[in-house]
Amino acid sequence: MKIGLKLWSTNKHYLGQAAALYKKGLCDYVELFYVPGSMGLLSLWQGLGAPFIIHAPHTLEGLNPADPNSFDSNLKLAQESFFYAERLKAPFVIFHPGMEGSLDEAARQISCFGDAARILIENKPYQSIRDARLLFRGSTPQEIKHLIDKTKAGFCLDMGHAICAANSLGKDAFGFIDEFIALAPKIYHMSDGDFSSPIDAHPNLGKGNYPLQRLADRIGRNSVITIETDKAYSDTLRDFEADVAYLRGLYGGK
């Protein structure tokens, strides 16, 4: 099992803590969300010394591949994300498929963003956390399969997003997740949450009511898992350390 620490490119206050966690073997890589406008912080992350995976901006940060009117700005942000990936030697760049718009438009744009072998498409909840009338693309196994077939990209399975989408659509969450797992995710995102809710949240492991053991059993011991949970402190990542202990406990402490 490989465990990832999720940070934003503007989180320079966590640099020392992240380096210490990597040296202690408490994380195997950093999944770094590229925040538009933070190109000047790249050199700080280059000095961290840990492996990286890059997460491109999402709709709230201005990258919506489903919107045909935003292609130029989307492409610019995608290229900046790949620049981060190149400089940090990251094997993957994760993209969300976008909101509203068209699934085929999302596939067309993602195909233009860069090397398909390095792109992972992440599944989304069915509805926006900010406005339930706004619907995400890539919220079902069928939509994700369509996207990866069209783009030849890989897949990142966010377990919480899958649960939220299943609740919105009245589906059995475990059957829904099994359909996603059949698409061979390369990376998983793990958090806790309200198992009956359609609204995405990221409480620390053990702080919600997700059946985490059943979810972990489906993911498997030898997977790549980014812990994508809340961080309560600006001066320490001890809540992440507790999440790591919890996750390892689900696999017998290993």
Buried (B, 14 or more C-beta within 10 A) or exposed (E): BBBBBBBBBEBEEBBEBBBEBBEEEBBBBBBBBBBBEBBEBBEEBEEBEBBBBBBBBBBEBEBBBBBBEBBEBBBEBBEBBBBBBEBBEBBBBBBBBBBBBBBEBBBBBBBEBBEEEBBBBBBBBBBBEEEEEEBBBBBBBEBBBBBBEBBEBBBBBBBBBBBBBBBBEEBEBBEBBEBBBEBEBBBBBBBBBBBEBBBBBBBBBBBBEBEBEEBBEBBEEEBBBBBBBBBEEEEEBEBBBBBBEBBBBBBEEE
